[in-house]
Amino acid sequence: MGLYDREYASDRGVRGGLPRLNALSATTWLIIANVAVHVIRGFALPNYPKDALFNFGYFSTKKVIYSGPGSLEFWRFLTFQFLHAPGIMHLGFNMLGLYVFGSLVEAQLGRKRYIAFYLTCGIFGGLLYLILNAAGWYFKVQVPGLLFSDPSMPLVGASAGVFGVIMACAYIAPDAILDLVFPPVSLRMKVLAYGYVALALLNLLWGGNNAGGDAAHVGGAIAGFFFIRNAHLLRDFFDILGDSRKAAPKGRKGPKLRLVGTERDPPGPDEEELNRVLDKIRTLGAESLTPTERETLRLATQAKRARDGASSP
């Protein structure tokens, strides 16, 4: 991919370069997780089968739909996203794409929703692959776009999620200028994103060598196009860990208000949300803030002034 950033001006009035990778960001940890799984697979653990992780995690139509009586291995919609082909090229290109584009989307969505967005795009990539592969296998009809490979053919890689992230960047900063090292040309973000998807779609329709992978790319891109415009739908992604729609449990108190003379300090916004807004300002500039984010910043400023006033002699 070979990309580096330079100053740009988008049609949203945002100025700045592509974001730098933060050591504590979700993008960093996604890259670490992918690399760690690849390294563990390469070296394996003592007395542990080398391909045990691959066999447990790869995605295939047969494994997901029917791997034995009463067995539906739906966890593979997630686990295949952290596995890659042997060697460094497959992993390297995917992680480079995540490194270049991920931080911009994370600054827009916040850490939690960004992870949900990334994984959801990967899930939709696996889903489109499954639909086309199952249809081609079942109907045995030569229709462009249907995959006629063995339903046991494994699918691995993070590229469905990365394609979703790239599509999100085309929405967030469509006119960002990217300088490619090879070929040595400059392209707008939206041209690069839609060009990648068009190439994947053409390869899928023509039945290219990696048509199965391109089905996942297209599925991830479609999900990215939709969910970056409807990010509120990602709120319940992690509800397997607890229902986000429930009210706070009894006994769990909200933010404390401290008396200052005859007035109360105004409650400040959630710290995680405030950090996300500040990261977005550093990445995209203050002009990129939505009205809700501006209100968050206003409340934080108001709360800080009240605290400073209370602590002054």
C-alpha positions in Angstrom: 0.0 0.0 0.0 2.9 2.3 0.9 1.1 5.5 2.0 2.2 8.6 3.9 0.2 11.7 4.9 0.3 15.3 4.2 -1.8 18.3 5.0 -5.2 18.4 3.4 -8.5 20.3 3.4 -11.7 18.2 3.3 -15.1 19.4 2.2 -16.1 19.4 5.8 -13.6 22.2 6.5 -11.2 20.0 8.5 -7.5 20.5 8.2 -4.7 18.3 9.4 -2.8 15.2 8.5 -3.7 11.6 9.0 -3.5 10.7 12.7 -0.5 9.2 14.4 -0.9 5.9 16.1 -1.4 6.2 19.9 0.2 3.5 22.0 -3.0 3.1 24.1 -5.4 3.3 21.1 -7.7 0.5 20.1 -6.0 0.5 16.7 -2.7 -0.3 18.4 -4.2 -3.2 20.3 -5.9 -4.6 17.3 -2.6 -4.7 15.5 -0.9 -6.2 18.5 -3.6 -8.9 18.7 -3.2 -9.8 15.1 0.6 -10.0 15.2 0.5 -12.0 18.5 -1.8 -14.6 17.0 0.4 -14.9 13.9 3.6 -15.3 16.0 2.0 -17.9 18.3 0.9 -19.8 15.2 4.3 -19.6 13.8 6.2 -20.8 16.8 3.4 -22.7 18.6 3.6 -23.5 22.3 5.5 -26.5 23.7 3.5 -29.8 23.1 0.8 -27.8 21.3 -0.2 -28.5 17.7 1.1 -25.7 15.4 -2.2 -25.3 13.5 -4.6 -25.6 16.5 -5.4 -21.9 16.5 -6.0 -22.0 12.8 -8.3 -25.1 13.0 -10.2 -23.5 15.9 -10.6 -20.1 14.3 -10.8 -20.2 10.5 -14.1 -19.5 8.7 -15.7 -21.8 6.2 -19.3 -22.3 5.0 -19.3 -25.9 6.2 -17.9 -25.1 9.6 -20.4 -22.4 10.3 -23.5 -24.0 8.9 -22.8 -27.7 9.5 -19.8 -29.1 11.3 -21.7 -32.0 12.9 -25.1 -32.8 14.4 -26.4 -29.7 16.2 -23.2 -27.8 15.8 -23.1 -24.2 14.5 -19.7 -22.6 15.0 -20.7 -19.0 14.9 -17.6 -17.8 16.8 -15.7 -18.1 13.5 -17.3 -14.9 12.3 -15.0 -13.2 14.8 -12.0 -15.5 15.1 -11.1 -15.7 11.4 -10.4 -11.9 11.5 -7.3 -12.5 13.6 -5.8 -15.3 11.4 -3.7 -14.8 8.3 -2.0 -16.9 5.6 1.6 -18.1 6.3 4.3 -15.6 5.8 4.3 -11.9 6.4 2.7 -10.4 3.3 -1.0 -11.0 4.1 -0.6 -9.9 7.7 1.7 -7.0 6.7 -0.6 -5.4 4.2 -3.7 -5.7 6.4 -1.9 -4.2 9.4 -0.5 -1.4 7.3 -4.0 -0.5 6.2 -5.2 -0.6 9.7 -2.3 1.6 10.9 -2.8 4.2 8.2 -6.6 4.5 8.3 -7.7 3.1 11.7 -6.9 6.1 13.9 -9.0 8.5 11.9 -12.1 6.3 12.3 -11.3 5.7 16.0 -11.1 9.5 16.6 -14.5 9.8 15.0 -16.3 6.9 16.8 -14.4 6.6 20.1 -12.6 3.5 21.2 -15.5 1.2 22.1 -17.7 2.0 19.0 -14.7 1.8 16.8 -13.9 -1.8 17.9 -17.5 -2.7 17.4 -17.4 -1.1 13.9 -14.3 -2.9 12.9 -15.5 -6.3 14.1 -18.9 -5.8 12.5 -17.4 -5.1 9.2 -15.4 -8.3 9.5 -18.6 -10.2 10.4 -20.4 -8.9 7.3 -17.4 -9.8 5.2 -17.7 -13.4 6.4 -21.5 -13.3 5.9 -21.3 -12.2 2.2 -18.7 -14.9 1.6 -21.0 -17.5 3.3 -24.0 -16.5 1.2 -22.2 -16.5 -2.1 -20.3 -19.7 -1.3 -23.4 -21.6 -0.1 -25.4 -20.4 -3.1 -22.8 -21.5 -5.6 -22.3 -24.8 -3.8 -26.0 -25.5 -3.6 -27.3 -24.4 -7.0 -24.3 -25.4 -9.1 -25.2 -22.7 -11.6 -22.6 -20.6 -13.4 -23.8 -17.2 -12.2 -21.2 -14.3 -11.9 -20.4 -13.6 -8.3 -21.3 -17.1 -6.9 -18.4 -18.9 -5.5 -18.0 -22.5 -6.7 -15.2 -23.5 -4.4 -15.5 -26.3 -1.8 -17.7 -25.2 1.1 -14.8 -26.4 3.3 -12.5 -23.7 1.8 -11.0 -21.6 4.7 -11.3 -17.9 4.8 -8.9 -15.9 7.1 -7.7 -12.3 7.4 -8.5 -8.9 8.7 -9.1 -7.3 5.3 -12.9 -7.2 5.6 -12.6 -5.0 8.7 -9.9 -3.0 7.0 -12.0 -2.4 3.9 -14.8 -1.2 6.3 -12.4 1.2 7.9 -11.2 2.6 4.6 -14.8 3.2 3.5 -15.4 5.0 6.8 -12.4 7.3 6.1 -14.0 8.1 2.7 -17.0 9.4 4.6 -15.1 11.2 7.4 -12.4 12.9 5.2 -13.4 12.3 1.6 -11.0 14.9 0.2 -7.9 14.0 2.2 -4.9 13.7 -0.1 -2.9 10.5 0.0 0.5 10.1 -1.7 1.1 6.6 -2.8 4.7 5.4 -3.0 3.8 2.8 -5.7 2.4 3.9 -8.0 3.8 7.4 -7.3 0.4 9.3 -7.5 -1.7 11.4 -5.3 -5.3 10.4 -4.7 -8.3 11.7 -2.7 -9.4 9.4 0.1 -12.8 8.8 -1.6 -11.2 7.9 -4.9 -8.8 5.4 -3.2 -11.6 3.8 -1.1 -14.1 3.4 -3.9 -11.4 2.3 -6.3 -10.4 -0.5 -4.0 -14.0 -1.7 -3.6 -14.5 -1.5 -7.4 -11.5 -3.7 -8.0 -12.6 -6.2 -5.4 -16.1 -6.3 -6.9 -14.8 -6.8 -10.5 -12.5 -9.6 -9.3 -15.4 -11.2 -7.5 -17.7 -11.0 -10.6 -14.9 -12.3 -12.9 -14.1 -15.2 -10.6 -10.5 -14.1 -10.0 -7.9 -16.1 -8.0 -9.0 -14.6 -4.7 -12.7 -14.2 -5.4 -13.5 -15.6 -1.9 -11.4 -13.0 -0.3 -12.9 -10.3 -2.5 -16.4 -11.4 -1.4 -15.3 -10.6 2.2 -13.7 -7.3 1.1 -17.0 -6.2 -0.6 -19.1 -7.3 2.4 -16.8 -5.4 4.8 -16.9 -2.3 2.6 -20.8 -2.4 2.4 -21.0 -2.7 6.2 -18.5 0.2 6.6 -20.5 2.4 4.2 -23.6 1.8 6.2 -22.4 1.8 9.8 -20.3 4.9 9.7 -23.5 6.7 8.8 -25.5 4.9 11.4 -22.9 4.5 14.2 -25.6 4.6 16.9 -26.6 1.0 15.9 -23.2 -0.2 17.2 -24.1 0.8 20.8 -25.4 -2.7 21.7 -22.6 -4.7 20.1 -21.0 -5.6 23.4 -24.3 -6.2 25.2 -23.3 -9.8 25.6 -21.3 -8.4 28.6 -24.3 -6.4 29.9 -27.3 -4.6 28.6 -26.4 -1.0 27.8 -30.0 0.1 27.7 -30.6 -0.7 31.4 -30.6 2.0 33.9 -27.7 2.2 36.4 -28.1 -0.4 39.2 -29.6 0.8 42.4 -27.0 2.0 44.8 -24.8 3.2 41.9 -24.8 6.9 42.2 -24.3 9.4 39.4 -21.6 12.2 39.5 -21.4 14.0 42.8 -22.2 17.7 42.9 -20.2 19.8 45.2 -21.5 23.0 46.9 -19.7 26.2 46.0 -21.1 29.0 48.2 -24.8 28.9 47.3 -24.4 27.2 43.9 -23.7 23.6 42.9 -20.9 22.6 40.5 -22.3 21.6 37.1 -21.7 17.9 36.4 -19.0 17.3 33.8 -19.3 14.9 30.9 -18.2 11.3 30.9 -14.4 11.2 31.0 -14.1 8.6 28.2 -16.4 10.7 25.9 -14.4 13.8 26.7 -11.1 12.1 25.9 -12.6 10.9 22.6 -13.7 14.5 21.7 -10.2 15.9 22.6 -8.6 13.2 20.4 -10.9 14.1 17.6 -9.9 17.8 17.9 -6.2 16.8 17.8 -6.8 14.6 14.8 -9.3 16.6 12.7 -9.5 20.0 14.3 -12.3 21.8 16.2 -14.3 22.4 13.0 -15.0 18.7 12.8 -17.0 18.5 16.0 -20.7 17.8 15.9 -23.2 19.9 18.0 -23.3 17.1 20.6 -19.5 17.0 20.8 -19.4 20.8 21.2 -21.9 20.6 24.0 -19.7 17.9 25.7 -16.7 20.3 25.4 -18.7 23.2 26.8 -19.9 21.2 29.8 -16.3 20.0 30.5 -15.1 23.6 30.4 -17.9 24.8 32.6 -17.2 22.1 35.2 -13.4 22.8 35.2 -14.1 26.6 35.8 -16.3 25.7 38.7 -13.7 23.4 40.2 -11.0 26.0 39.7 -13.1 28.7 41.3 -13.8 26.4 44.3 -10.2 25.7 44.9 -8.9 29.3 44.5 -8.2 31.2 47.8 
